[in-house]
């Protein structure tokens, strides 16, 4: 959304006071604000509202707090002492309703949903071109779907307001119904989104795209294929991912590291990202997920079994560190170096043109959907529907790029032929003799998306009903368990106590 910076300065104060400043529509002059239906008078004010929605998303949904849900997987952990209990609760299967990180995450998503609901209800300027209105509305529908998708996959059954007026006695909606709403919202976004990145991913535009809507539709259907739904949805996953694959617009970056290094990720792999701008005005949208969170502060690092099984190659060299990293000597678990670009923190790949911006906050975008995820969803859908050759083709694309011909430094990857990952590589390619194809795809997902937005590894373990199995190989050097990972009631984060105290209808 780089092209929106000037509009930020001109429109954001108005947009925030109108859309998010109150729960009731106000008349002109009341408390210095304008009624929403009065404000939305033309196409310019539509864009102000869209910026307001993305601003609220930036401030409230993309922080490190969402990791409070995901450390029960076998990839990420934290350490005893300090203030790390907020991460350890899910890691030890001892989640509580008083977890401050999960409470912040819950509150932020509902603030964003409220903004989307307000826009959907009120942003219909009289006489405006319907195509323009629908394209603007597509952003609100997409962001609402994004928030509800993550609420349903972390809290389970949750309240699902779809109107801007708050219901202080609202009850929880079953998570399957929430996902049905996610699908409906994403279908609207796919139909009406208008973004040049659907044909040219090298253009920066932070609006929702049809491609992003298709990718998240595929992800939602993939989730429905497994526990606790077990629906026959692989045909839907294949339909949406095949649209993206066949379009030929998005592809893999040759350099895996580049997905996390370009301060504004305008590249052929990034389908949807949280676009950051450090020190933006009048709101701040800097990325606080990078840097010290993964190094000096050590909020999160890797479990030992995960690290030991991480396939050798360039992706491991870029993403992890042990000996030679000063913080490994202090904390004793493998360090995640994947998210330290541009933050004066150590990185293991001798990166090219390393630009430091700040010690613990950057303008680095945070990836939410990359083409590698689309390829692996497509591969898994093909494997589940009898198209094994197609599944192997796209699995090997991701494996080859990760291995990078055995490179360990970025300069070595830069010297490889463009598109090297499309050529057969006997050293890394999956073959039918290597065991179960679907297991191979799941394993590739396990390491490809370490620490990325949305907790991919945790979501996979839940849908595959393998949470207990993954935790059975926990290394003795890692934090010990408290709860039993086989107890599925412990897989869901409790609704925050701050909410249930005000609304008993949210108590289980």
Buried (B, 14 or more C-beta within 10 A) or exposed (E): BEEBEEBBEEBBBBBBBBBBBBEEBBEEEEEEBBBBBBBBBEBEBBBBBBBBBBBBBBBBBBBBBBBBBBBBBBBBBBBEEEEBBBBBBBBBBBBEBEBBBBBBBBBBBBBBBBBBBBBBBBBBBEEBEEEBBBBBBBBBBBBBBBBBBBBBBBBBBBBBBBEBEEEEEBEBBEBEEBBBBBBEBBBBBBEBBBBEBBEEBEEBBBBBBBBBBBBBBBBBBBBBBBBEEEEEBBEBBBBBBBBBBEEEBBBBBBBBBBBBBBBBBBBBBBBBBBBBBBEBEEBBBBBBBBBBBBBBBBBBBBBBBBBEEBBEBBBBBBBBBBEEBEBBEEEEBBBBBBBBBBBBBBBBBEBBEEEEBBEBBBBBBBBBBBBBBBBBBBBBBBBBBEBBEBBBBBBBBBBBBBBBBEBBBBEBBEEBEEEBBBEEBEEBBBEEEEEEBBEBBBBBBBBBBBBBBBBBBBBBBBBBBBBBEBBEEBBEEBBEBEBEBEEBEBBBBBBBBEBBEEBEEBEE
